[in-house]
Amino acid sequence: MREKRNRSLLNEDWLAFWLAILFFAVSLLNFADINVFGWIVSVKEWTELGKAISSVSARDIPGFVSLLLTYLFLLAVMSIGAFLLGANVIRFAIGFTIVFWISFACWLLGHNAYIAATDAKKVGIGWSLKLTGEAGFIIALFVGLLIGNFFPKLSNFIREALKPEFYIKTAIGLMGAFLGIKSAQAFQLASAVLFRGLCAIIEAYLIYWALVYLIARRWFKFTREWSAPLASGISICGVSAAIATAGAIKARPVVPIMVSSLVVIFAVIELIILPFFAQQFLWREPMVAGAWMGLAVKTDGAAFASGAITDALIRAKAETELGIKYDSGWILMAASTTKLFIDIFISILTFILAIIWTTKIESKPGEKVPTSEIWKRFPKFVLAYAISFTVMLLIAIPITAKITPVENEIKSSKNK
């Protein structure tokens, strides 16, 4: 019994939860004036490569040293995680090293001023693509496609380190703290973000899922075995939802594999195209644009990347066209919160489908679905998001309450 419990605590979901909670707890030392992560590398727009990187806040640390420390820290932490997940640690460490440096190179290239600068004159250049630093996501996407399709040996060699779900789930847990700070600064706007997430649940599960399932059954004549995972993959959360749904209805392994492949292909296309559509048509409605990314782009990684790109593109256009400087992060928060709220209900959907399939469609005498199945399928990393959000909100509200009157006094004195 103890061995079974230990295994359940060391799966990907639980590991992401504990890792996010650990990082968050250590970061709280900043409130005691202990800058724990000030040495982490930061990248800024550059025309001279030597000035591209620096530490986040520890000014006495050279940029390259900060980069090296960041790599070694992540390598150590993620290798421990890989060990707990049962991976080959040596292969993981080698693969992670390759993935890290390729990813950082893409991120660094994306911050080149000719690619990223929203105002070319400010950085002393004649032109720029105005894609912002988030262009690094797009570059990384193309590099990944290039390696996956034309360098299969390299792709297989680093496969042990390719754990995007694990990385993303850990990042989501930490993102709750970011939303907590934002909520304390602008609670009304944060409430709108959370409300949009709740609306996404209704849209994805009660409207889109039912619509896709109906079209698949009536127009394309798919069987229930194919229609249900397809509806989940298209309307909810891509790969995760398709796999969970297939498991709930006990579909053949080929079904979630095929559906997931289709979802990933379209997610890549959406990641490249939709942020630019949002910049063109929704730049005056930034929160709507963010929520659209979270609702439309399938797979968590693509949704968060598209949210970050949309955030940067719309802020750049608003500043260029109207001189308005949107606060960074809100559009990304709208995308990530929308996606997260949809993810949370995957467990409930699969539980309901399991009941329907066992009692109505493929009913077997005496077979019942235990209510514990909901907890079993619930994405545990979401708890880290909720905890970090709540704790940071409670800490930040008193601080912002003290700061706000001072800001008002400054504004009123200026008016006088």
MOURUR-V75242 format. One line per field, one symbol per residue. ss: DSSP state (H for helix, E for strand, L for the rest). phi: phi as a letter, one per 40 degrees, with the letter a starting at -180 (. if undefined). psi: psi as a letter, one per 20 degrees, with the letter a starting at -180 (. if undefined). A space follows every 50 residues. Layout:
ss=???
phi=???
psi=???
This chain:
ss=LHHHHHHHHLLHHHHHHHHHHHHHHHHHHHHHLLLLLLLLEEELLELLHH HLEEELLLLLLLHHHHHHHHHHHHHHHHHHHHHHLLLLHHHHHHHHHHHH HHHHHHHHHHLEHHHHLLLHHHHLLLLLLLLLLLHHHHHHHHHHHHHHHH LHHHHHHLHHHLLHHHHHHHHHHHHHHHHHHHHHHLHHHHHHHHHHHHHH HHHHHHHHHHHHHHHHHHLLLLLHHHHHHHHHHHHHHHHHHHHHHHHHLL LLHHHHHHHHHHHHHHHHHHHHHHHHHHHHHLLLLHHHHHHHHHHHLLLH HHHHHHHHHHHHHHHHHHHHHHLLLLLLLHHHHHHHHHHHHHHHLHHHHH HHHHHHHHHHHLLLLLLLLLLHHHHHHLLLHHHHHHHHHHHHHHHHHHHH HHHHHHHHHHHHHHHL
phi=.ccccccccbccccccccccccdccccccccbgbccbccccbbbdabbdc bcbaccacccbddccccccccccccccccccccccgccccccccccdccc cccccccccccddcbcccbcccbgbcaacfcgccddcccccccccccccb bcccccccdcccbcccccccccdccdcccccccccacccccccccccccc ccccccbcccccccccccccfcccdccccccccccbbfcdcccccccccf ccdcccccccccccdcccccccccdcccccbbccbcccccccccccccgc dcccccccccdccccccccccbgcbccchccccccccdcccccdcccccc ccccccccbbcbcbdgcbbcccccccccccccccccccccccccccdccc cccdcccccccccccc
psi=ghhhgghhijrgghghghgghgggghhiihikkongkiiqqqprpqhphi jhqrrginijpqghgggghgghghggghhgghghijrogghgggghgggg hgghgghghhjphighpinhhhjkrhrqikirhihhggghghgghgghhi mhggghhjhhinmhgggghghghhhhhghgghhhhnhghhhhghhhghhh gggghhfgghggggghgggikqrhhhgghggghhiekcgghgggghhhjl rqhhghggghggggghhggghhgghhgghgijiimhhggghgghhhoqpg ghghghggggggghhghhhggijpnqpqhggghgghgghghghhjggggh gghggghhhgglpqpipqoqhihghhipohhhhhggghggghghghghgh hhhghghhhgghhgh.
